[in-house]
Amino acid sequence: MFYRILLLGFGLCILFFNAFGQNKTKRHHEKLRDIRDEITSVEKKIKASKKKESSILILLNNLDLDIDIAQSLVQNLKKEQKKKKKEITTIEKNLTSSEDELEALKQMLSKRLVYTYKYGRVKDVELLLTARSINDGLLWLEYQKRLSEHAFRNYVKIKEKKQQITRDRDLLTVEIQDQKKVIGEKVSEEKNLKQKKNKRQAVLKKVRKSTDVLRQQLADKEKSAQEIENLIVQLERAPQKKELLVKPNTPFAELKGEMLWPASGEIITKFGRYKHPVLKTVTENIGIEIKAPLGSPVQVVASGVVTTITWQRGRGNIVIVKHYGGFYSVYAHLEEILVNSFDKVQMGDAIGSVGESGSLKGPVLHFEIWSGTDKLNPEAWLGTSS
């Protein structure tokens, strides 16, 4: 009775974990579906904007958004491929272990059956008749009973193990098929992504010297700067979750002048008042721009918590990290984002890669530092070398 209850409980646990895994897989597929729907929506906007010459910057912005969403889809498919590979490896290990265990159980049961067949009845009678006392006889009978029960349990285990191996083999077949499907889709999406990037480069050649486009882009950047400031204000006003931020060995305030660079490159746009080389208009830059190779890593400058992940015209993908002591660091124009909201990050952790969404200057990282709602000059904080 105990073994039946145990097996029933084990079965219920398997059903629970299978249901949990199916729900997790369902959420993942829903996320991929939402990304694909978003790509379809943006591609419709791109087709619509091509009909108007005056909307070339809108076309470029839509291309930026389309590329960033497609990049997200490829990134998720890569994660899915990695996950499938891990699941297949686990199932294969379980199969090998189960098959070895099955073979051991078979040999054990086989030896017992051969012994019983050869010596069973005659030997049993001899041992019973030669028992020195009634107690010895009773002990021997109890021993034989337990041997029989053990043999039966082995038989049940063999039956269950065979069923488990069949299930695992079926599951392995399904996982391998799913993996091939994910790999095929990833290759296809990577090809589409490359085509979209080539299209963006073709559009960029047309707009780089257009003063109208430059003015509109400048307006987009000013709007983005205001939106980032609004986000920082909201973060400052939000209820503080002290457990998310732990005082690090080196507090943010002590990193001034020695902070590691968020990306390796050179500063091409400085903090503060900035005179546009073509338009000759003066605007305020709330951060710096670091020119760096496309796809090169972007690292967080200090330990903290990811508070915001968003996308803006003129800035592309943006990540905001909150640090101990009321400081914030902002990273924009990201190609890939490697973190999630509320992730805890350590100094030097990769949070993304350098991109060019919203940039007419090629791959660049826009980087900001805030103390509360006060904008700080990042150059005063960075070390002497990138």
C-alpha positions as CSV (number, residue, x, y, z in Angstrom):
1,M,0.0,0.0,0.0
2,F,2.8,2.3,0.9
3,Y,4.5,1.8,-2.5
4,R,1.2,2.5,-4.3
5,I,0.8,5.8,-2.5
6,L,4.5,6.7,-3.1
7,L,4.1,5.9,-6.9
8,L,0.8,7.9,-7.0
9,G,2.6,10.9,-5.3
10,F,5.5,10.6,-7.7
11,G,3.1,10.5,-10.7
12,L,1.3,13.6,-9.4
13,C,4.7,15.4,-9.1
14,I,5.5,14.5,-12.7
15,L,2.2,15.9,-13.9
16,F,2.7,19.1,-11.9
17,F,6.2,19.7,-13.3
18,N,5.1,18.8,-16.8
19,A,2.2,21.3,-16.5
20,F,4.6,23.9,-15.2
21,G,7.1,23.3,-18.0
22,Q,4.2,23.4,-20.6
23,N,3.0,26.8,-19.2
24,K,6.6,28.1,-19.3
25,T,7.0,26.9,-23.0
26,K,3.6,28.4,-23.8
27,R,4.6,31.8,-22.4
28,H,7.8,31.6,-24.5
29,H,5.9,30.9,-27.7
30,E,3.5,33.7,-26.9
31,K,6.5,36.1,-26.5
32,L,7.9,35.0,-29.9
33,R,4.4,35.4,-31.5
34,D,4.1,38.9,-30.0
35,I,7.6,39.9,-31.4
36,R,6.6,38.5,-34.9
37,D,3.3,40.5,-34.8
38,E,5.2,43.6,-33.9
39,I,7.6,43.1,-36.8
40,T,4.6,42.7,-39.2
41,S,3.1,45.9,-37.8
42,V,6.3,47.9,-38.3
43,E,6.9,46.4,-41.8
44,K,3.4,47.7,-42.8
45,K,4.5,51.2,-41.6
46,I,7.7,51.0,-43.6
47,K,5.7,50.2,-46.8
48,A,3.4,53.1,-46.1
49,S,6.2,55.6,-45.4
50,K,7.9,54.7,-48.7
51,K,5.1,56.4,-50.6
52,K,6.0,59.9,-49.2
53,E,9.4,61.5,-49.9
54,S,9.0,63.8,-47.0
55,S,8.8,60.9,-44.5
56,I,12.3,59.5,-45.2
57,L,13.3,60.0,-41.6
58,I,10.1,58.2,-40.5
59,L,11.1,55.4,-42.8
60,L,14.6,55.3,-41.2
61,N,13.1,55.3,-37.7
62,N,10.7,52.5,-38.6
63,L,13.6,50.6,-40.1
64,D,15.6,51.1,-36.8
65,L,12.6,49.8,-34.8
66,D,12.1,46.8,-37.3
67,I,15.8,45.9,-37.0
68,D,15.8,46.1,-33.2
69,I,12.7,43.9,-32.9
70,A,14.1,41.4,-35.4
71,Q,17.4,41.4,-33.4
72,S,15.3,40.6,-30.3
73,L,13.6,37.7,-32.2
74,V,16.9,36.3,-33.3
75,Q,18.3,36.7,-29.7
76,N,15.3,34.8,-28.3
77,L,15.7,32.0,-30.9
78,K,19.3,31.7,-30.0
79,K,18.3,31.3,-26.4
80,E,15.7,28.7,-27.4
81,Q,18.3,26.8,-29.4
82,K,20.7,26.8,-26.4
83,K,17.8,25.6,-24.2
84,K,16.8,22.8,-26.6
85,K,20.4,21.6,-26.7
86,K,20.6,21.5,-22.9
87,E,17.3,19.7,-22.7
88,I,18.4,17.1,-25.3
89,T,21.6,16.5,-23.4
90,T,19.7,16.0,-20.1
91,I,17.3,13.5,-21.7
92,E,20.1,11.6,-23.3
93,K,21.9,11.3,-20.0
94,N,18.7,10.2,-18.3
95,L,18.2,7.6,-21.0
96,T,21.7,6.2,-20.6
97,S,21.3,6.0,-16.8
98,S,17.8,4.4,-17.1
99,E,19.1,1.8,-19.6
100,D,22.0,0.9,-17.3
101,E,19.7,0.7,-14.3
102,L,17.3,-1.5,-16.3
103,E,20.1,-3.9,-17.3
104,A,21.2,-4.2,-13.7
105,L,17.6,-5.0,-12.5
106,K,17.2,-7.5,-15.3
107,Q,20.4,-9.3,-14.3
108,M,19.5,-9.3,-10.6
109,L,16.0,-10.8,-11.4
110,S,17.5,-13.3,-13.8
111,K,20.0,-14.6,-11.3
112,R,17.2,-15.0,-8.7
113,L,14.9,-16.8,-11.2
114,V,17.8,-19.2,-12.3
115,Y,18.6,-20.0,-8.7
116,T,14.9,-20.7,-7.9
117,Y,14.6,-22.9,-11.0
118,K,17.7,-24.9,-10.2
119,Y,17.5,-25.3,-6.4
120,G,14.2,-23.9,-5.3
121,R,12.0,-26.6,-4.0
122,V,14.5,-29.4,-3.1
123,K,17.0,-26.9,-1.5
124,D,14.2,-25.2,0.3
125,V,13.0,-28.5,1.9
126,E,16.6,-29.5,2.8
127,L,17.2,-26.2,4.6
128,L,13.9,-26.3,6.4
129,L,14.5,-29.9,7.6
130,T,18.0,-29.2,8.8
131,A,17.0,-26.1,10.8
132,R,18.3,-26.4,14.4
133,S,15.2,-25.0,16.0
134,I,11.7,-23.8,15.2
135,N,13.0,-20.2,15.4
136,D,15.6,-20.9,12.8
137,G,12.9,-22.4,10.6
138,L,10.7,-19.3,11.1
139,L,13.6,-17.0,10.3
140,W,14.3,-18.9,7.1
141,L,10.7,-18.7,6.0
142,E,10.6,-14.9,6.7
143,Y,13.8,-14.6,4.7
144,Q,12.3,-16.5,1.7
145,K,9.2,-14.3,1.9
146,R,11.3,-11.1,1.7
147,L,13.4,-12.5,-1.2
148,S,10.1,-13.1,-3.1
149,E,8.9,-9.6,-2.3
150,H,12.2,-8.1,-3.4
151,A,12.0,-10.1,-6.7
152,F,8.5,-8.8,-7.3
153,R,9.6,-5.2,-6.6
154,N,12.4,-5.6,-9.1
155,Y,9.9,-6.9,-11.6
156,V,7.7,-3.8,-11.0
157,K,10.8,-1.5,-11.3
158,I,11.8,-3.1,-14.6
159,K,8.3,-2.6,-15.9
160,E,8.3,1.1,-14.8
161,K,11.8,1.7,-16.1
162,K,10.8,0.3,-19.5
163,Q,7.9,2.7,-19.6
164,Q,10.1,5.6,-18.6
165,I,12.6,4.8,-21.3
166,T,9.9,4.7,-23.9
167,R,8.6,8.1,-22.7
168,D,12.1,9.6,-22.7
169,R,12.8,8.3,-26.2
170,D,9.6,9.8,-27.5
171,L,10.4,13.1,-25.8
172,L,13.9,13.1,-27.2
173,T,12.5,12.6,-30.7
174,V,10.1,15.6,-30.2
175,E,12.9,17.8,-28.7
176,I,15.3,17.0,-31.6
177,Q,12.5,17.9,-34.1
178,D,11.8,21.2,-32.2
179,Q,15.5,22.0,-32.2
180,K,15.8,21.6,-36.0
181,K,12.7,23.8,-36.4
182,V,14.2,26.5,-34.1
183,I,17.6,26.4,-35.9
184,G,15.9,26.7,-39.3
185,E,13.8,29.7,-38.1
186,K,16.9,31.3,-36.6
187,V,18.9,31.0,-39.8
188,S,15.9,32.5,-41.7
189,E,15.5,35.4,-39.3
190,E,19.2,36.1,-39.4
191,K,19.1,36.3,-43.2
192,N,16.1,38.7,-42.9
193,L,17.9,40.8,-40.3
194,K,20.9,41.2,-42.6
195,Q,18.7,42.3,-45.5
196,K,17.0,44.9,-43.2
197,K,20.4,46.3,-42.1
198,N,21.5,46.6,-45.8
199,K,18.3,48.4,-46.5
200,R,19.0,50.8,-43.7
201,Q,22.4,51.5,-45.0
202,A,21.0,52.4,-48.4
203,V,18.5,54.8,-46.8
204,L,21.3,56.3,-44.6
205,K,23.3,57.3,-47.7
206,K,20.3,59.5,-48.9
207,V,19.7,61.2,-45.6
208,R,23.1,62.0,-44.1
209,K,23.5,65.3,-46.0
210,S,19.8,66.3,-45.8
211,T,19.5,69.3,-43.5
212,D,15.7,68.6,-43.1
213,V,16.5,65.1,-41.9
214,L,19.3,66.4,-39.6
215,R,16.9,68.9,-38.0
216,Q,14.2,66.3,-37.5
217,Q,16.8,63.9,-36.0
218,L,18.0,66.7,-33.6
219,A,14.4,67.2,-32.5
220,D,14.0,63.5,-31.9
221,K,17.2,63.5,-29.7
222,E,15.9,66.5,-27.7
223,K,12.6,64.7,-27.2
224,S,14.4,61.5,-26.2
225,A,16.5,63.4,-23.7
226,Q,13.4,64.8,-22.1
227,E,11.8,61.3,-22.0
228,I,14.9,59.9,-20.3
229,E,14.8,62.8,-17.7
230,N,11.1,62.0,-17.1
231,L,12.0,58.3,-16.6
232,I,14.6,59.2,-14.0
233,V,12.2,61.5,-12.2
234,Q,9.6,58.7,-12.1
235,L,12.2,56.3,-10.7
236,E,13.2,58.7,-8.0
237,R,9.5,59.2,-7.0
238,A,8.7,55.4,-7.0
239,P,8.7,53.6,-3.7
240,Q,12.2,52.4,-2.9
241,K,12.9,48.7,-2.6
242,K,15.9,48.6,-0.3
243,E,16.4,44.9,-0.6
244,L,17.2,45.3,-4.3
245,L,20.2,47.5,-3.7
246,V,23.0,46.3,-1.5
247,K,25.9,48.6,-0.6
248,P,28.9,47.4,-2.8
249,N,32.5,47.1,-1.6
250,T,33.2,50.3,-3.7
251,P,30.2,52.6,-3.7
252,F,29.4,54.5,-6.9
253,A,30.4,57.9,-5.4
254,E,34.0,56.6,-4.9
255,L,34.4,55.6,-8.6
256,K,34.8,59.1,-9.8
257,G,37.8,59.5,-12.1
258,E,38.4,55.7,-12.0
259,M,35.2,54.2,-13.5
260,L,35.6,51.6,-16.2
261,W,34.4,52.6,-19.6
262,P,31.0,51.2,-20.7
263,A,32.5,50.4,-24.2
264,S,35.9,50.5,-25.8
265,G,36.2,53.5,-28.1
266,E,36.6,57.2,-28.4
267,I,34.3,60.0,-27.3
268,I,32.9,61.8,-30.4
269,T,30.2,63.9,-28.7
270,K,30.9,65.6,-25.3
271,F,28.6,66.4,-22.4
272,G,26.9,69.8,-22.2
273,R,26.3,72.5,-24.8
274,Y,26.9,71.2,-28.3
275,K,27.1,73.0,-31.6
276,H,25.9,71.0,-34.6
277,P,28.7,70.9,-37.2
278,V,26.2,71.3,-40.1
279,L,23.1,73.1,-38.7
280,K,25.2,75.3,-36.4
281,T,22.5,75.2,-33.8
282,V,23.4,74.8,-30.1
283,T,21.8,72.1,-28.0
284,E,22.5,70.5,-24.7
285,N,23.8,66.9,-24.7
286,I,22.9,65.2,-21.4
287,G,25.5,62.4,-21.9
288,I,28.4,61.5,-24.1
289,E,28.7,59.4,-27.3
290,I,31.4,56.7,-27.6
291,K,32.2,55.5,-31.1
292,A,32.8,51.8,-31.0
293,P,32.6,48.7,-33.3
294,L,29.1,47.4,-34.1
295,G,28.2,44.5,-31.8
296,S,31.1,45.2,-29.4
297,P,30.2,44.6,-25.7
298,V,28.6,47.2,-23.5
299,Q,29.4,46.7,-19.8
300,V,27.7,48.2,-16.7
301,V,30.0,50.7,-15.0
302,A,29.0,49.7,-11.4
303,S,26.9,47.1,-9.6
304,G,23.2,47.9,-9.4
305,V,19.7,46.9,-10.6
306,V,18.2,47.2,-14.1
307,T,15.2,49.5,-13.6
308,T,14.2,50.3,-17.2
309,I,14.4,48.7,-20.7
310,T,12.8,50.7,-23.4
311,W,13.0,52.0,-27.1
312,Q,13.0,55.6,-28.3
313,R,13.2,57.3,-31.6
314,G,16.6,58.9,-31.9
315,R,18.1,56.6,-29.2
316,G,17.0,53.0,-30.1
317,N,17.2,50.4,-27.4
318,I,17.9,51.9,-23.9
319,V,18.8,50.3,-20.6
320,I,18.8,52.2,-17.3
321,V,20.6,50.8,-14.2
322,K,20.1,52.2,-10.7
323,H,23.1,52.2,-8.3
324,Y,23.6,52.4,-4.6
325,G,23.5,56.0,-3.3
326,G,20.9,57.3,-5.7
327,F,22.9,57.1,-8.9
328,Y,21.8,56.0,-12.4
329,S,23.6,55.1,-15.6
330,V,21.9,55.1,-19.0
331,Y,23.0,53.1,-22.1
332,A,21.4,53.9,-25.5
333,H,21.7,52.8,-29.2
334,L,22.1,49.2,-28.0
335,E,22.0,46.5,-30.7
336,E,21.3,43.6,-28.3
337,I,20.0,43.7,-24.7
338,L,21.3,40.9,-22.5
339,V,19.5,41.7,-19.3
340,N,15.9,41.8,-18.0
341,S,14.1,44.3,-15.8
342,F,15.0,44.0,-12.1
343,D,18.1,41.9,-12.9
344,K,21.0,42.5,-10.4
345,V,24.2,43.3,-12.2
346,Q,27.8,43.5,-11.1
347,M,30.4,46.0,-12.3
348,G,31.8,44.8,-15.7
349,D,28.8,42.6,-16.5
350,A,27.8,42.7,-20.2
351,I,24.3,44.2,-20.5
352,G,24.2,44.5,-24.3
353,S,26.2,45.4,-27.4
354,V,26.9,48.6,-29.4
355,G,24.3,49.4,-32.1
356,E,23.3,52.2,-34.5
357,S,19.6,52.6,-34.1
358,G,18.7,56.3,-34.3
359,S,22.3,57.2,-35.2
360,L,23.5,58.8,-38.4
361,K,27.1,58.5,-37.3
362,G,27.3,54.7,-37.4
363,P,27.7,52.4,-34.4
364,V,27.8,54.5,-31.2
365,L,27.0,54.2,-27.5
366,H,25.2,57.1,-25.8
367,F,26.1,57.0,-22.1
368,E,24.7,59.1,-19.2
369,I,25.2,59.4,-15.4
370,W,22.7,60.8,-13.1
371,S,22.7,61.6,-9.3
372,G,19.0,61.6,-8.5
373,T,17.6,64.1,-11.1
374,D,20.9,65.9,-11.6
375,K,22.8,65.2,-14.9
376,L,26.5,64.6,-14.4
377,N,29.4,64.8,-16.9
378,P,30.4,61.1,-17.6
379,E,33.9,62.2,-18.6
380,A,34.6,63.3,-15.1
381,W,33.8,59.8,-13.8
382,L,35.6,57.6,-16.4
383,G,39.1,56.4,-16.0
384,T,41.9,57.6,-18.3
385,S,41.7,54.8,-20.8
386,S,38.9,52.9,-22.4
